[in-house]
Amino acid sequence: MRILLAEDERELANWLVRALQQSGFQVDWVDDGRMVRRCLKATRYDALVLDLGLPGVGGHDVLSELREADQRLPVLILTARDSLIERVSTLNEGADDFLAKPFELAELEARLTALIRRARGSEHPRLACGPLVYDPSSKQFTLGHEALVLTPREHAVLRVLVQHSGEPLSKQEIIERVFSDERDVNPEAVEVLVHRLRKRLGRSAVQITTLRGLGYVLESGPEGSP
């Protein structure tokens, strides 16, 4: 899951980026409201964690612009302004959730996962595509109730695909979401990993299909389909 973090407290932001990445999130960080606009135009995110007191363009204005443009991106407000009036007004402006500082990391992760799950139309805590299931709490894939043994890179690519099951992802999108910190990854590496994953999935009902010009899509079909 790819998150945009808009937070101008550098120490807090650095900690959040490291902590969320360890929990399987891909995090991009900006410290100015004007950068939020640019990032949202350039990249597809699963959620926005938005501080209200941003320089450049404040969080309230960023949120208003998003909703006026009818962008449905889930937004979690992260702020020190913990008052009933602030919470109510922010939610009325279109925020999906509100978390006051200081906060527990586990609660932030749970709220983010819930927001993204609801945005995708699913209330189930696990991510699934047919018999393939990913449990974020254990960070484990199962295929037909059997544990799926994967290398770290295979695991990362399959996690991105199952998070967007039914949606095509280009090689570049996969690289940006999985290998943003590695400069030596090229599209051919993604091809190799997808080839390996297809072997791991075997002749199960879950397949990775290539859509010419669009990328790869994880989908469930008849058992044993090629």
C-alpha positions as CSV (number, residue, x, y, z in Angstrom):
1,M,0.0,0.0,0.0
2,R,1.5,3.3,-1.0
3,I,1.0,6.3,1.3
4,L,1.7,10.0,0.9
5,L,2.7,11.5,4.2
6,A,2.4,15.3,4.4
7,E,4.1,16.3,7.7
8,D,6.4,19.3,8.4
9,E,7.9,17.9,11.7
10,R,11.0,16.3,10.3
11,E,11.8,14.1,13.3
12,L,8.3,12.7,13.4
13,A,8.1,12.2,9.7
14,N,11.4,10.3,9.5
15,W,10.3,8.0,12.3
16,L,6.9,7.5,10.6
17,V,8.5,6.7,7.3
18,R,10.8,4.1,8.8
19,A,8.1,2.5,11.0
20,L,5.4,2.3,8.3
21,Q,7.9,0.8,5.8
22,Q,8.8,-1.9,8.3
23,S,5.0,-2.7,8.4
24,G,4.8,-3.1,4.6
25,F,3.7,0.4,3.6
26,Q,5.5,2.3,0.8
27,V,5.7,5.9,2.0
28,D,6.5,9.1,0.2
29,W,7.1,12.2,2.4
30,V,6.6,15.9,1.7
31,D,6.8,18.8,4.2
32,D,4.9,21.5,2.2
33,G,1.3,21.6,1.1
34,R,2.3,22.7,-2.4
35,M,4.1,19.4,-2.9
36,V,1.0,17.4,-2.0
37,R,-0.6,18.7,-5.2
38,R,2.3,17.7,-7.3
39,C,2.7,14.2,-5.8
40,L,-1.0,13.4,-6.2
41,K,-0.9,14.4,-9.9
42,A,2.2,12.3,-10.6
43,T,1.5,9.2,-8.5
44,R,-1.4,6.9,-7.6
45,Y,-1.6,6.6,-3.8
46,D,-3.8,4.4,-1.6
47,A,-4.1,7.1,1.2
48,L,-2.9,10.5,2.3
49,V,-1.8,11.2,5.9
50,L,-2.2,14.9,6.2
51,D,-1.0,17.4,8.8
52,L,-3.2,20.5,9.1
53,G,-0.3,22.9,9.9
54,L,1.6,22.6,6.7
55,P,3.6,25.5,5.2
56,G,2.9,26.7,1.7
57,V,-0.7,25.5,1.5
58,G,-2.4,24.4,4.8
59,G,-3.9,21.1,5.3
60,H,-7.5,22.4,5.3
61,D,-6.9,23.9,1.9
62,V,-5.3,20.7,0.5
63,L,-8.3,18.7,1.8
64,S,-10.8,21.2,0.3
65,E,-9.1,21.1,-3.1
66,L,-9.1,17.3,-3.1
67,R,-12.8,17.1,-2.4
68,E,-13.8,19.9,-4.7
69,A,-12.0,18.0,-7.5
70,D,-14.0,14.9,-6.5
71,Q,-10.9,12.9,-5.7
72,R,-11.9,10.0,-3.5
73,L,-8.4,9.3,-2.0
74,P,-8.8,8.3,1.7
75,V,-7.4,11.1,3.9
76,L,-6.4,10.6,7.5
77,I,-5.8,13.9,9.4
78,L,-2.8,13.8,11.7
79,T,-2.6,16.9,13.9
80,A,-1.9,18.4,17.4
81,R,-5.1,20.3,17.2
82,D,-7.2,17.9,19.3
83,S,-10.5,19.6,20.0
84,L,-14.1,18.5,19.3
85,I,-14.7,21.5,17.0
86,E,-11.5,20.8,15.0
87,R,-12.4,17.1,14.6
88,V,-16.0,17.8,13.5
89,S,-15.1,20.6,11.1
90,T,-12.3,18.5,9.5
91,L,-14.5,15.5,9.1
92,N,-17.2,17.7,7.6
93,E,-14.7,19.1,5.1
94,G,-14.2,15.6,3.8
95,A,-11.5,13.9,5.9
96,D,-12.1,10.1,6.4
97,D,-10.5,9.9,9.8
98,F,-8.7,12.0,12.5
99,L,-5.8,11.1,14.8
100,A,-4.4,13.5,17.3
101,K,-0.8,13.8,18.3
102,P,0.7,12.1,20.3
103,F,-0.5,8.7,19.0
104,E,0.4,5.0,19.0
105,L,1.9,3.7,15.7
106,A,-0.3,0.5,15.9
107,E,-3.4,2.7,15.9
108,L,-2.2,4.7,12.9
109,E,-1.5,1.5,11.0
110,A,-4.9,0.0,11.9
111,R,-6.7,3.1,10.8
112,L,-4.8,3.4,7.5
113,T,-5.5,-0.3,6.7
114,A,-9.2,0.2,7.5
115,L,-9.5,3.3,5.4
116,I,-7.9,1.7,2.4
117,R,-10.0,-1.5,2.8
118,R,-13.2,0.5,2.9
119,A,-12.2,2.6,-0.1
120,R,-11.8,-0.7,-2.0
121,G,-15.2,-1.8,-1.0
122,S,-14.1,-4.6,1.4
123,E,-14.6,-4.8,5.2
124,H,-12.5,-8.0,5.5
125,P,-9.2,-7.4,7.2
126,R,-7.4,-9.7,4.8
127,L,-6.5,-9.0,1.2
128,A,-7.6,-11.8,-1.1
129,C,-7.9,-12.8,-4.8
130,G,-9.7,-16.1,-5.0
131,P,-7.9,-18.8,-3.0
132,L,-4.9,-16.5,-2.5
133,V,-5.0,-14.6,0.8
134,Y,-2.6,-12.1,2.4
135,D,-2.9,-11.4,6.1
136,P,-1.3,-8.1,6.9
137,S,-1.0,-8.9,10.6
138,S,1.2,-12.0,10.0
139,K,2.6,-10.8,6.6
140,Q,1.8,-14.2,5.3
141,F,0.4,-15.4,2.0
142,T,-1.7,-18.6,1.8
143,L,-2.9,-20.3,-1.4
144,G,-5.7,-22.7,-0.8
145,H,-5.0,-22.6,3.0
146,E,-1.4,-23.6,2.4
147,A,1.5,-21.2,3.3
148,L,3.1,-19.8,0.1
149,V,6.9,-19.7,0.4
150,L,8.3,-16.6,-1.4
151,T,11.6,-14.7,-1.5
152,P,11.4,-11.2,-0.1
153,R,11.2,-9.6,-3.6
154,E,8.6,-12.1,-4.7
155,H,6.6,-11.4,-1.6
156,A,6.8,-7.6,-2.1
157,V,5.6,-7.8,-5.8
158,L,2.8,-10.2,-5.0
159,R,1.7,-8.0,-2.1
160,V,1.4,-5.0,-4.4
161,L,-0.5,-7.1,-7.0
162,V,-3.0,-8.5,-4.4
163,Q,-3.6,-5.0,-3.0
164,H,-4.7,-4.0,-6.5
165,S,-6.2,-7.3,-7.6
166,G,-8.3,-6.8,-10.7
167,E,-6.4,-3.6,-11.6
168,P,-3.5,-3.5,-14.0
169,L,-0.2,-2.2,-12.7
170,S,2.6,-1.2,-15.1
171,K,6.2,-2.4,-14.6
172,Q,7.1,1.2,-13.6
173,E,4.3,1.4,-11.0
174,I,5.5,-1.9,-9.5
175,I,9.1,-0.6,-9.4
176,E,8.0,2.6,-7.7
177,R,5.9,0.8,-5.1
178,V,8.3,-2.0,-4.3
179,F,11.8,-0.8,-5.1
180,S,11.7,2.9,-4.6
181,D,14.9,2.8,-2.5
182,E,16.9,0.7,-5.0
183,R,18.4,2.4,-8.0
184,D,19.5,-0.7,-9.9
185,V,16.0,-2.3,-10.5
186,N,14.9,-2.2,-14.1
187,P,11.7,-3.5,-15.9
188,E,13.5,-6.8,-16.8
189,A,13.8,-7.5,-13.1
190,V,10.0,-7.2,-12.7
191,E,9.5,-9.6,-15.6
192,V,11.7,-12.2,-13.9
193,L,9.8,-11.8,-10.6
194,V,6.5,-12.1,-12.3
195,H,7.7,-15.2,-14.1
196,R,8.7,-16.8,-10.8
197,L,5.4,-15.8,-9.2
198,R,3.5,-17.5,-12.0
199,K,5.4,-20.7,-11.2
200,R,4.6,-20.3,-7.5
201,L,0.9,-19.9,-8.2
202,G,1.1,-23.0,-10.5
203,R,-2.2,-24.1,-12.0
204,S,-4.3,-22.6,-9.2
205,A,-7.3,-20.4,-9.9
206,V,-5.1,-17.3,-9.3
207,Q,-3.1,-16.0,-12.3
208,I,-1.0,-13.0,-13.2
209,T,-2.2,-11.8,-16.6
210,T,-0.3,-9.5,-18.9
211,L,-2.4,-6.8,-20.5
212,R,-0.6,-5.4,-23.5
213,G,0.2,-1.7,-23.0
214,L,-1.2,-1.7,-19.4
215,G,0.8,-4.1,-17.3
216,Y,0.1,-7.0,-15.0
217,V,-3.1,-7.8,-13.3
218,L,-3.8,-10.4,-10.6
219,E,-7.1,-12.2,-11.1
220,S,-8.9,-15.3,-10.2
221,G,-10.3,-17.6,-12.8
222,P,-11.1,-21.3,-13.3
223,E,-8.8,-23.8,-11.5
224,G,-6.0,-25.0,-13.8
225,S,-6.4,-22.2,-16.4
226,P,-3.2,-21.3,-18.2
